[in-house]
Amino acid sequence: MDLDLNGKIAVVTGSSKGIGYAAAYLLVREGATVVIAARRESALAEASAEIERETGRTVDTFAMDVAETGDLDRFTGWLKEKQGRADILINNAGTGTYKPFLEVTDDELQYGMAINFFAQFRLSQRLVPLMMAVGSGSIVNVAGRTAYQTANPSGSTCTGPARAAELRFTADELRPHNIRVNCVVPGVVVTE
């Protein structure tokens, strides 16, 4: 398949494993220049080496915690300097807290919102100007089924509201700038 991604710069968060890794791998295979981002440098190094083994192409890596605005600012500056643009952003980083409602701590609730919603919103805000500068872009927000299926799986009342916010964030406001924003809601994916 040829998706005409040669010359496109793609950023994938939470891409050292699972869905993010698979998305990064496919983008590389389709010709995009890809930056993979996750918290652990060692996991990024492993993912980068595996993509290079499989495709013969390298990816850039950037270690950051998407819940930390300082990391997002540092990443944005690095990306501007390294690539000068962004064409594709896949907001995949996220987590889940699965425990009974009355046992969810305030820290867990805040962290769930920070990584599952605020991070997507904030990173998109930082990269959209780079997309506007080239006249187009694509943002894909990866949510989860807890966004619309309450208490499925059991104990997801902490994670669900943040995932629901992701669905609402996917709006048409950027359409006049030729920037498409989509949200995907995968089912259960078996990964390590």
Phi, psi and omega per residue, in radians:
M1 nan 2.416 3.099
D2 -2.025 1.896 -3.126
L3 -1.636 0.128 3.110
D4 0.988 0.868 -3.126
L5 -1.789 0.065 3.100
N6 -1.029 2.278 3.140
G7 1.496 -0.115 3.123
K8 -1.462 2.496 3.100
I9 -1.807 2.102 -3.099
A10 -2.070 2.412 3.074
V11 -2.035 2.279 3.108
V12 -2.236 2.060 3.100
T13 -1.554 2.747 -3.122
G14 1.025 0.736 -2.941
S15 -1.928 0.323 3.098
S16 -1.464 -0.204 3.124
K17 -2.812 3.032 3.007
G18 1.071 -2.474 -3.086
I19 -1.052 -0.740 -3.134
G20 -1.090 -0.739 3.100
Y21 -1.087 -0.809 -3.134
A22 -1.060 -0.714 3.116
A23 -1.123 -0.791 3.132
A24 -1.065 -0.797 3.139
Y25 -1.004 -0.822 -3.124
L26 -1.169 -0.663 3.088
L27 -1.095 -0.730 3.090
V28 -1.084 -0.815 -3.128
R29 -1.055 -0.512 3.134
E30 -1.542 0.061 3.005
G31 1.808 -0.052 -3.134
A32 -1.291 2.676 2.939
T33 -1.530 2.113 -2.945
V34 -2.041 2.419 2.990
V35 -1.959 2.122 3.063
I36 -1.781 2.426 -3.085
A37 -2.325 2.409 3.077
A38 -2.841 3.094 -3.080
R39 -1.327 -0.695 -2.988
R40 -1.722 2.130 3.128
E41 -1.062 -0.663 -3.118
S42 -1.124 -0.714 3.110
A43 -1.175 -0.667 3.085
L44 -1.116 -0.716 3.126
A45 -1.089 -0.737 3.107
E46 -1.112 -0.799 -3.136
A47 -1.111 -0.751 3.123
S48 -1.062 -0.792 3.140
A49 -1.101 -0.693 -3.141
E50 -1.165 -0.745 3.106
I51 -1.089 -0.729 3.128
E52 -1.127 -0.716 3.092
R53 -1.067 -0.730 -3.057
E54 -1.357 -0.580 -3.015
T55 -1.983 -0.318 -3.053
G56 1.371 0.116 -3.135
R57 -2.091 2.604 3.140
T58 -1.666 2.795 3.023
V59 -2.203 2.677 2.999
D60 -1.471 2.628 3.098
T61 -2.165 2.643 3.083
F62 -2.572 2.066 3.120
A63 -1.471 2.125 3.102
M64 -2.772 2.740 3.003
D65 -1.794 1.952 -3.054
V66 -1.140 -0.227 3.104
A67 -1.451 -0.109 -3.123
E68 -1.838 2.022 -3.094
T69 -1.090 -0.567 3.087
G70 -1.076 -0.691 3.090
D71 -1.145 -0.693 3.123
L72 -1.115 -0.719 3.107
D73 -1.136 -0.769 3.125
R74 -1.070 -0.753 3.128
F75 -1.102 -0.790 -3.115
T76 -1.056 -0.768 3.093
G77 -1.086 -0.745 3.117
W78 -1.090 -0.786 -3.114
L79 -1.113 -0.751 3.106
K80 -1.031 -0.763 -3.121
E81 -1.240 -0.721 -3.050
K82 -1.339 -0.811 -3.033
Q83 -1.989 -0.488 3.138
G84 1.360 -0.002 -3.092
R85 -2.868 2.973 2.988
A86 -2.539 2.262 3.128
D87 -1.897 -0.557 -3.056
I88 -2.360 2.335 3.023
L89 -2.241 2.123 3.029
I90 -1.917 1.857 3.115
N91 -1.448 1.558 -3.064
N92 -1.877 -0.400 -3.085
A93 -0.999 2.410 3.127
G94 -3.103 3.044 3.135
T95 -2.664 3.022 3.091
G96 -2.396 2.504 3.011
T97 -2.030 2.042 -3.079
Y98 -2.097 1.703 3.114
K99 -2.758 2.845 -3.128
P100 -0.987 2.503 -3.090
F101 -0.834 -0.835 -3.064
L102 -1.259 -0.177 -3.141
E103 -1.750 -0.115 -3.134
V104 -1.214 2.215 3.125
T105 -1.488 2.822 3.099
D106 -1.078 -0.686 3.107
D107 -1.071 -0.724 3.112
E108 -1.133 -0.730 3.124
L109 -1.096 -0.817 -3.141
Q110 -1.149 -0.715 3.134
Y111 -1.150 -0.683 3.102
G112 -1.026 -0.776 3.094
M113 -1.178 -0.678 -3.095
A114 -1.102 -0.792 -3.058
I115 -1.537 -0.555 -3.072
N116 -1.570 -0.338 3.126
F117 -2.288 -0.994 -3.075
F118 -0.989 -0.684 -3.125
A119 -1.076 -0.769 3.132
Q120 -1.105 -0.793 -3.139
F121 -1.069 -0.862 -3.061
R122 -1.182 -0.732 3.130
L123 -1.188 -0.675 3.085
S124 -1.062 -0.767 3.103
Q125 -0.997 -0.644 -3.097
R126 -1.342 -0.563 -3.067
L127 -1.652 -0.367 3.130
V128 -0.994 -0.724 3.091
P129 -1.013 -0.577 3.084
L130 -1.191 -0.611 3.090
M131 -1.244 -0.731 3.132
M132 -1.074 -0.604 -3.128
A133 -1.114 -0.511 3.119
V134 -1.760 -0.033 3.028
G135 1.514 0.164 3.107
S136 -2.973 2.934 3.079
G137 3.081 2.971 3.124
S138 -2.492 2.243 3.076
I139 -2.070 2.271 3.082
V140 -2.114 2.056 3.088
N141 -1.702 2.196 3.140
V142 -1.719 1.988 -3.139
A143 -1.802 -2.634 3.112
G144 -2.688 2.820 -3.042
R145 -1.148 -0.277 3.077
T146 -1.159 -0.192 3.098
A147 -1.117 -0.539 -3.082
Y148 -2.281 -0.101 3.089
Q149 -1.989 1.675 -3.090
T150 -1.147 2.438 3.098
A151 0.969 0.587 3.055
N152 -2.387 1.791 0.138
P153 -1.318 2.923 -3.136
S154 -0.955 2.400 3.105
G155 1.470 0.275 -3.083
S156 -1.699 0.297 -3.117
T157 -1.177 -0.283 3.070
C158 -1.443 -0.699 -3.071
T159 -1.389 -0.641 -3.049
G160 -0.945 -0.828 -3.122
P161 -1.049 -0.675 3.108
A162 -1.157 -0.716 3.118
R163 -1.148 -0.645 3.093
A164 -1.134 -0.645 3.085
A165 -1.093 -0.612 3.091
E166 -1.055 -0.734 3.126
L167 -1.076 -0.750 -3.116
R168 -1.219 -0.561 3.135
F169 -1.126 -0.463 3.142
T170 -1.308 1.629 -3.016
A171 -2.214 3.019 -3.093
D172 -1.582 0.091 -3.033
E173 -1.020 -0.507 -3.094
L174 -1.597 -0.052 -3.127
R175 -0.958 -0.718 3.129
P176 -1.057 -0.335 3.125
H177 -1.685 0.196 -3.133
N178 1.086 0.612 3.088
I179 -2.004 2.069 -3.125
R180 -1.608 2.333 3.094
V181 -2.139 2.105 3.127
N182 -2.168 2.802 3.041
C183 -2.250 2.329 3.051
V184 -1.971 2.522 -3.130
V185 -2.206 1.527 -3.127
P186 -1.255 2.729 3.009
G187 -1.377 -2.781 3.129
V188 -1.235 2.227 -3.138
V189 -2.059 2.164 -3.130
V190 -1.447 2.027 3.074
T191 -2.329 2.978 3.096
E192 -1.120 nan nan
